[in-house]
Amino acid sequence: METSEVEGIIEAGISDCEATVTADGSKYTAIVVSDEFEGKTMVAEQKMVYALVNEHIQSGAIHALTIKAYTKAEWAEKQ
């Protein structure tokens, strides 16, 4: 599965979201930036993203997914 496909799935499922996905084989890392994460716990943020790609995890197209979720303000501080 192409990283651009994973980015598209995440961006389509979370409003006003920017996703950057990298891959090493079938192990993916997603940096997801959206104000939809405001006030949510890390677990809740990850559940939002996993729910979008779960069918691809179950099919084996994505073997592992590391999620780093940030609000826009958190991401700006990190830069």
C-alpha positions, -999 to +999 in steps of 0.1 A: +000+000+000+014+034-010+020+060+017-001+085-004-031+061-001-028+060+036-025+098+038-056+101+017-076+078+039-066+097+070-071+131+055-106+121+042-117+108+076-105+136+099-116+171+091-090+198+084-062+173+087-027+170+073-012+136+074+024+127+065+030+089+062+063+071+058+069+034+054+095+008+059+081-022+041+046-027+056+055-008+088+041+027+086+045+059+106+018+086+104+022+122+116-013+135+118-021+172+125-056+183+132-075+205+156-100+176+159-075+162+185-080+192+208-089+180+243-086+143+234-063+119+251-035+102+232-054+070+232-085+087+218-064+104+191-049+070+181-083+053+180-096+080+156-068+072+132-068+034+136-106+034+129-099+048+095-072+023+085-083-008+104-095-027+074-060-024+058-044-035+091-067-066+092-060-074+055-023-073+062-016-044+038-004-024+069+015-046+093+022-020+119+012+017+123+029+042+146+007+073+151+020+107+162-011+130+165-009+167+172-032+197+172-020+225+150-007+244+180+012+214+193+027+208+159+038+245+155+056+243+189+073+211+178+087+228+146 
